[in-house]
Amino acid sequence: MFSTTSKYALRALAYLSAQKPDRMVPGEELSLKTGVPRNYLSKILLALGNAGIVTAVRGAAGGYRLGVRPEEVPLNRVIGLFDRTATKRACLLGLRPFCSGKNPCTAHHAWMPAKTAFFTFLESTTLRDISLSGRPGRAGKGTGAGRRSRPKATAVEE
């Protein structure tokens, strides 16, 4: 569904989201805990840093941490950095700009409910929602505080 780069970015951000806000996570730890190869991870973190999502500090006490509050970053913002087409509301058959509610392709009406649900998920789910601290069984964490409720998906004609 998404590129390996997007998946790796989400893994790294989920891990960083679970940390205390002032904790710097060493790159080696982030790589080991997420299973993302170190060199690949550094390129991803550079892009996330350029987007203002991650902060990096060099040196012995350095590392990475979120540069934003996790509840303020929807998944589409992250995925859009690495998979620009995955966050576009495109025609299933690739007929855009010709496919729309007024001029639908043959798959348009069948695709709309899934497409709407997919984009609603990406726009309303945040890093806090996918944070490792939100996993069941993690005492004292993931209580849902600060989480936004997800709106119900509705069919929207394009």
Backbone bond lengths (Angstrom), bond angles and torsions (degrees), N, CA, C in turn:
res aa  C-N    CA-C-N  psi(-1)  N-CA   C-N-CA  omega(-1)  CA-C   N-CA-C  phi
1 M - - - 1.440 - - 1.531 110.12 -
2 F 1.348 116.70 -45.28 1.454 121.48 177.50 1.513 108.97 -121.27
3 S 1.313 115.43 162.25 1.456 119.77 178.40 1.530 110.16 -68.32
4 T 1.302 115.19 161.82 1.461 121.17 175.56 1.520 109.80 -58.34
5 T 1.313 117.27 -38.99 1.463 120.97 -179.42 1.524 111.05 -60.98
6 S 1.328 117.71 -44.86 1.466 120.64 177.92 1.528 111.32 -63.03
7 K 1.314 116.84 -42.61 1.466 120.30 179.06 1.525 110.78 -62.38
8 Y 1.326 116.58 -44.13 1.460 120.82 178.24 1.528 111.02 -63.41
9 A 1.313 117.10 -40.96 1.468 120.90 178.80 1.525 109.84 -62.06
10 L 1.319 117.50 -44.15 1.461 120.90 179.15 1.531 111.50 -64.80
11 R 1.323 117.18 -38.31 1.467 120.38 176.71 1.525 110.72 -60.98
12 A 1.331 115.45 -48.55 1.466 120.11 -178.98 1.530 110.77 -62.52
13 L 1.310 116.51 -43.11 1.465 120.14 -178.97 1.530 111.89 -69.48
14 A 1.323 117.54 -34.68 1.462 120.35 176.25 1.530 109.43 -62.92
15 Y 1.319 116.42 -40.84 1.469 120.13 178.73 1.526 110.72 -67.11
16 L 1.319 117.15 -46.83 1.469 120.35 179.42 1.526 111.39 -62.88
17 S 1.314 116.93 -35.29 1.469 121.49 179.50 1.521 112.04 -64.66
18 A 1.313 116.66 -27.00 1.460 121.35 -178.16 1.532 112.37 -82.37
19 Q 1.327 117.38 -8.79 1.458 121.43 -178.22 1.522 111.37 -87.22
20 K 1.320 115.68 161.41 1.460 119.89 173.12 1.522 107.44 -63.12
21 P 1.331 117.95 142.01 1.471 121.35 -173.85 1.529 115.57 -54.81
22 D 1.325 118.33 -30.97 1.467 120.15 -177.20 1.531 113.24 -94.88
23 R 1.319 117.60 -0.48 1.465 120.97 -178.69 1.517 111.51 -79.42
24 M 1.335 115.68 127.34 1.457 121.11 174.34 1.533 107.28 -90.57
25 V 1.310 116.99 125.77 1.462 121.92 -179.06 1.525 107.97 -99.37
26 P 1.335 116.98 119.60 1.466 119.32 177.89 1.532 110.91 -60.56
27 G 1.320 116.30 145.38 1.457 121.18 -179.21 1.512 113.04 -57.01
28 E 1.328 116.89 -38.53 1.464 120.86 179.92 1.528 110.89 -63.09
29 E 1.320 116.84 -42.42 1.465 121.08 177.42 1.527 110.57 -63.28
30 L 1.310 116.02 -45.63 1.463 120.67 -179.23 1.525 110.55 -60.54
31 S 1.320 116.31 -41.52 1.457 121.15 178.29 1.529 111.15 -64.22
32 L 1.316 116.48 -47.06 1.469 120.86 -178.72 1.528 112.30 -65.38
33 K 1.314 117.10 -44.20 1.467 120.93 -176.17 1.528 113.14 -71.95
34 T 1.326 116.63 -25.28 1.466 119.47 -177.50 1.527 113.49 -103.71
35 G 1.327 116.38 -13.19 1.456 119.66 -178.12 1.521 113.47 74.37
36 V 1.320 116.16 20.68 1.466 120.99 179.39 1.527 108.17 -97.92
37 P 1.336 118.23 125.16 1.465 119.84 178.83 1.533 111.34 -54.30
38 R 1.327 115.30 137.42 1.476 122.50 -172.81 1.527 112.89 -53.38
39 N 1.333 118.35 -48.11 1.470 120.68 -178.00 1.528 111.43 -65.51
40 Y 1.313 116.00 -39.93 1.469 121.21 178.87 1.530 109.12 -65.34
41 L 1.334 115.50 -43.18 1.458 121.49 -179.45 1.527 111.35 -61.06
42 S 1.319 117.83 -41.08 1.472 119.67 -178.47 1.521 111.47 -63.04
43 K 1.317 117.87 -35.42 1.468 120.83 177.06 1.533 111.12 -68.97
44 I 1.315 115.50 -40.05 1.467 120.33 178.07 1.524 110.25 -64.28
45 L 1.334 116.09 -45.11 1.461 120.68 -179.13 1.523 111.90 -65.23
46 L 1.317 117.30 -32.29 1.462 120.71 175.95 1.530 109.72 -63.09
47 A 1.326 117.03 -46.16 1.469 120.69 178.54 1.525 110.96 -64.03
48 L 1.328 117.21 -40.82 1.460 120.89 178.38 1.528 111.14 -67.05
49 G 1.318 116.30 -34.13 1.464 120.75 176.10 1.513 111.61 -68.11
50 N 1.326 116.51 -42.69 1.466 120.58 177.82 1.528 111.66 -62.81
51 A 1.323 116.59 -27.89 1.467 121.62 178.69 1.532 111.91 -86.42
52 G 1.337 117.18 -2.41 1.455 121.03 178.81 1.515 114.83 79.94
53 I 1.313 117.20 12.38 1.466 120.76 -177.77 1.529 111.26 -88.15
54 V 1.332 116.22 -33.22 1.462 122.13 -178.48 1.521 108.96 -122.56
55 T 1.329 114.92 145.48 1.456 122.07 174.59 1.522 108.05 -113.20
56 A 1.321 117.01 135.99 1.457 121.99 179.15 1.525 109.61 -119.09
57 V 1.325 115.18 141.65 1.459 121.84 175.77 1.520 107.03 -130.64
58 R 1.331 116.06 127.82 1.470 121.19 178.71 1.523 110.60 -83.38
59 G 1.310 114.58 161.10 1.461 120.17 174.50 1.512 113.05 108.04
60 A 1.346 114.38 179.08 1.461 121.41 -175.74 1.526 112.64 -60.30
61 A 1.312 117.34 -37.34 1.465 120.30 -179.88 1.531 111.32 -96.82
62 G 1.312 116.27 12.74 1.454 120.68 -175.84 1.508 113.67 -84.50
63 G 1.308 113.38 -171.68 1.446 120.83 -179.56 1.521 109.21 149.80
64 Y 1.312 115.28 -150.97 1.461 121.72 -176.59 1.521 110.42 -127.98
65 R 1.307 114.87 149.80 1.460 121.96 172.01 1.520 107.23 -154.12
66 L 1.311 114.75 165.38 1.466 118.85 177.38 1.522 108.91 -67.08
67 G 1.304 115.38 140.31 1.456 120.96 175.91 1.515 111.47 -96.81
68 V 1.314 116.21 1.11 1.465 123.55 -178.60 1.527 108.41 -139.36
69 R 1.307 115.76 166.23 1.464 119.41 174.94 1.533 108.15 -76.94
70 P 1.329 118.34 133.24 1.467 120.34 -175.04 1.520 114.35 -59.65
71 E 1.321 117.37 -29.08 1.467 119.66 -179.99 1.521 112.19 -75.85
72 E 1.323 117.53 -5.87 1.467 121.42 179.92 1.528 113.41 -99.98
73 V 1.331 116.99 0.66 1.462 120.06 -177.00 1.521 110.52 -116.31
74 P 1.331 116.91 103.06 1.471 118.88 175.64 1.529 110.45 -73.02
75 L 1.308 116.17 153.77 1.464 120.57 -177.25 1.521 112.64 -59.99
76 N 1.333 118.13 -33.01 1.467 118.86 -178.67 1.528 111.51 -63.42
77 R 1.327 117.88 -27.33 1.468 120.40 177.27 1.529 110.89 -66.12
78 V 1.318 116.91 -40.54 1.467 121.77 179.80 1.523 110.28 -72.91
79 I 1.307 116.25 -50.95 1.464 120.29 -176.88 1.526 110.99 -62.93
80 G 1.310 116.84 -34.91 1.455 121.14 178.33 1.515 113.68 -61.59
81 L 1.324 117.62 -23.76 1.470 120.83 177.56 1.521 111.95 -70.29
82 F 1.329 116.48 -31.07 1.458 121.03 -172.88 1.531 114.05 -113.54
83 D 1.324 117.60 -26.55 1.468 122.88 -178.95 1.514 108.98 -130.30
84 R 1.280 116.99 75.35 1.465 120.52 -174.83 1.533 112.35 -57.59
85 T 1.312 117.89 -37.08 1.463 119.61 -178.76 1.524 112.36 -73.84
86 A 1.336 118.08 -24.47 1.472 120.67 -179.14 1.520 112.07 -69.00
87 T 1.311 117.85 -21.22 1.463 120.65 -179.20 1.526 112.14 -103.40
88 K 1.315 116.45 8.91 1.468 120.99 176.49 1.519 108.93 -94.24
89 R 1.291 115.94 139.44 1.475 121.08 179.84 1.528 109.38 -84.40
90 A 1.303 114.55 74.94 1.458 120.52 -173.72 1.527 112.58 -94.03
91 C 1.287 113.87 162.84 1.460 122.24 174.81 1.530 108.62 -67.54
92 L 1.313 117.00 138.11 1.459 121.68 179.26 1.529 111.33 -58.79
93 L 1.320 116.57 -36.25 1.462 121.18 -177.92 1.528 112.85 -92.19
94 G 1.337 116.75 2.68 1.460 120.68 177.79 1.515 113.57 75.81
95 L 1.319 118.28 25.88 1.461 121.37 -176.18 1.527 113.77 -95.52
96 R 1.312 117.56 4.52 1.453 120.10 179.90 1.502 109.10 -61.27
97 P 1.279 123.79 138.59 1.443 127.30 18.17 1.525 113.89 -92.47
98 F 1.305 117.51 7.12 1.460 120.18 -175.15 1.530 113.55 -77.74
99 C 1.317 117.97 -25.44 1.458 122.04 -177.63 1.530 109.67 -85.68
100 S 1.330 115.59 127.78 1.464 121.71 177.44 1.521 107.96 -161.89
101 G 1.308 116.13 176.80 1.457 120.08 176.76 1.518 111.82 -60.68
102 K 1.322 115.93 -32.98 1.466 120.46 179.74 1.526 112.09 -83.73
103 N 1.301 117.11 -25.59 1.458 122.50 -179.18 1.539 107.96 -135.95
104 P 1.348 118.08 67.93 1.463 120.65 -173.55 1.525 113.64 -75.81
105 C 1.337 114.56 147.44 1.460 119.52 170.90 1.535 106.99 -77.65
106 T 1.301 116.97 179.13 1.468 120.31 -177.31 1.528 112.50 -69.53
107 A 1.330 118.38 -21.27 1.466 121.50 -179.53 1.530 112.74 -98.50
108 H 1.312 117.77 -6.23 1.459 122.41 -170.52 1.533 113.78 -52.63
109 H 1.304 117.77 -54.67 1.464 120.76 -174.60 1.534 111.92 -69.70
110 A 1.304 118.19 -32.00 1.463 121.36 177.34 1.533 110.59 -72.96
111 W 1.325 117.35 -34.69 1.461 123.52 -176.53 1.527 112.75 -79.59
112 M 1.320 118.82 -29.14 1.465 122.48 -172.98 1.533 115.10 -54.59
113 P 1.331 120.89 -47.38 1.474 118.65 -179.20 1.535 112.61 -62.17
114 A 1.316 117.22 -43.43 1.469 120.30 179.41 1.523 110.56 -67.76
115 K 1.303 117.33 -42.71 1.466 122.38 179.38 1.523 110.50 -61.10
116 T 1.317 116.86 -44.28 1.462 121.36 -179.89 1.524 110.43 -64.26
117 A 1.325 117.11 -44.96 1.464 121.13 179.50 1.527 110.79 -63.02
118 F 1.317 116.99 -41.98 1.458 122.65 179.68 1.531 111.00 -60.49
119 F 1.325 117.23 -50.35 1.459 120.20 -178.55 1.523 112.08 -70.96
120 T 1.318 117.73 -32.25 1.463 120.52 175.16 1.524 109.45 -63.17
121 F 1.325 116.43 -42.03 1.460 120.83 177.55 1.527 110.86 -60.76
122 L 1.318 117.71 -50.08 1.470 121.13 -178.08 1.529 112.44 -63.02
123 E 1.317 116.48 -34.70 1.466 120.72 -177.47 1.523 113.05 -82.40
124 S 1.323 118.51 -25.36 1.463 120.64 -174.86 1.524 113.88 -107.22
125 T 1.313 118.09 -12.33 1.455 121.50 178.46 1.521 108.56 -93.47
126 T 1.333 116.08 130.93 1.456 120.90 -175.98 1.522 111.46 -110.87
127 L 1.322 115.14 173.83 1.462 119.89 174.99 1.523 110.99 -59.33
128 R 1.317 117.61 -35.20 1.469 120.75 177.70 1.531 109.58 -60.56
129 D 1.308 116.97 -40.07 1.465 120.94 -178.75 1.522 113.02 -64.78
130 I 1.322 117.33 -31.37 1.464 119.90 -179.41 1.520 112.52 -101.92
131 S 1.325 116.79 4.74 1.450 122.41 -179.75 1.520 110.86 -58.12
132 L 1.310 115.90 143.46 1.461 120.30 177.36 1.518 111.45 -62.83
133 S 1.339 117.54 -21.54 1.458 120.03 177.82 1.520 111.14 -71.90
134 G 1.311 117.65 -12.92 1.457 121.84 179.90 1.514 113.57 -89.72
135 R 1.340 117.39 0.42 1.463 119.91 -179.33 1.518 111.35 -67.33
136 P 1.317 117.14 143.19 1.467 119.93 175.23 1.528 109.72 -59.46
137 G 1.313 115.81 144.24 1.454 120.15 177.13 1.517 114.18 90.29
138 R 1.316 118.60 -2.11 1.463 121.43 177.71 1.521 107.28 -94.66
139 A 1.309 116.70 96.13 1.463 121.97 -174.44 1.519 111.52 -56.06
140 G 1.335 114.54 134.62 1.458 120.63 174.56 1.507 114.59 78.54
141 K 1.302 116.87 -0.88 1.459 119.64 -178.58 1.508 109.11 -125.33
142 G 1.320 115.55 161.91 1.455 120.47 175.20 1.511 113.73 67.56
143 T 1.302 116.88 34.51 1.457 120.10 -178.14 1.508 112.66 -76.76
144 G 1.321 115.47 -9.61 1.452 119.00 -179.77 1.514 112.61 94.56
145 A 1.316 117.58 -3.89 1.460 120.14 179.60 1.520 109.27 -61.22
146 G 1.295 115.74 131.29 1.454 120.38 178.42 1.511 114.21 84.84
147 R 1.304 117.22 -3.28 1.462 119.10 179.92 1.505 110.43 -82.20
148 R 1.306 114.89 144.46 1.455 119.71 175.62 1.507 108.33 -87.31
149 S 1.308 116.51 145.60 1.462 118.53 173.74 1.521 108.24 -77.07
150 R 1.304 115.01 146.02 1.461 119.66 -179.19 1.512 109.92 -84.76
151 P 1.318 116.80 130.08 1.466 118.36 175.65 1.513 109.36 -71.08
152 K 1.318 115.94 151.52 1.450 119.91 176.68 1.517 109.27 -68.92
153 A 1.322 114.45 141.98 1.456 119.38 178.66 1.526 109.04 -71.39
154 T 1.301 114.33 135.14 1.465 119.62 176.18 1.513 108.32 -128.82
155 A 1.292 115.52 146.94 1.461 119.39 -179.71 1.527 108.78 -70.87
156 V 1.296 114.84 127.32 1.461 121.08 179.27 1.523 107.39 -124.58
157 E 1.276 117.10 121.96 1.462 120.92 179.69 1.509 109.73 -77.44
158 E 1.301 115.92 136.85 1.467 121.29 174.70 1.497 109.61 -116.62
